[in-house]
């Protein structure tokens, strides 16, 4: 029989001002949580929001339609684009 493994935890430390610590302590107490639990879950939530903002592109309906239109009906290459493609082929084929 396989025993269930306990999750492993890692330590994370931060230096805060007395005012910050009191603010965090007060907020944690209001939610009935420990300072550690409050800090860990708050940091995790903030990290997820930063990642979401950085990795997910959100378009308005108008911008989404313009994007789809450009993908489905791309404009013909102009001279600058043809020159750039030629330079790229030369660099890649080296």
N, C-alpha and C positions, 0 to 999 in steps of 0.2 A: 504494500500500500504506500502511495506517495504522499508525504506530508506536504501541507500547503506552505508555501514560502511566504514569509513576511516581506512586504515591499521594502526596498532599500531607500534610505533617505540620505541626502547630502546636505551639508551645512552651507548656509549662505549668511554672510555677515554684512552689516551696514552700520556706518557711524551716522548718527543723527543728532541734531541739536536737542537740548532739553525741551524746547517748545514743540518740535516735531514729535518727540517721543510722547509727550503728554497728549498731543492731538491724536496720535495713533492709539494710545492707550484708551482714550475717551471713546473713540469710534469703535474700537474692538469691544469695549464694555457695553456700549449701546446695542451691539449685535449679539451679545452673550458669547463672545469668542475670545480666545487667547490672543495676545499680541502676535505670537508666531503664526497662528492660523490666519489672522486678519492680514498680516503682511504678505504671507505666501499667496493667499488667494487674490489679494489686491494686485500684487506684482504679476501674477499669472494672467489675470484679466487684462491688465494694461499691456502686457507683452502680446497677447492675442490680438488686441485692438491695433497695436502698432504693425504687427505682421499683416493683418487684414488690410489695413490702409496702404501698406507698401506693396502688397502682392496682388491685390484684387483691383481691377480696373472697373469703375462704375461709370456707365454712360447714360445720358438722358435718352429718352425715346428717340428724339431727333438725331442725336449723335449716333445712336445705334443704327438707325436707318441709313445715315450717310456712310457709315462704315460698311454695312452690308452691301450697299450700292457700289462702293468703291471696290470691294472684293469681287462681286459678281460681274461688274462692268468696269474693269480697270482702264484708265486712260492709256492711249498709245504712248510708247516711250518717246520722250523728246531727245534732242541732241545731247543735252547734259547727262541724261540717264544712260544713253548709249555709250557715251565716252566713259562714264563711271563703270559700266559693265565690262567694257574693253580693258580698262586698267585692272579691274578685279581679276579677269581671266588671266592677264599677264602675271599678276602677283601670285595667284594660286597655282599656276602651271610651273612655277620655278622649282 
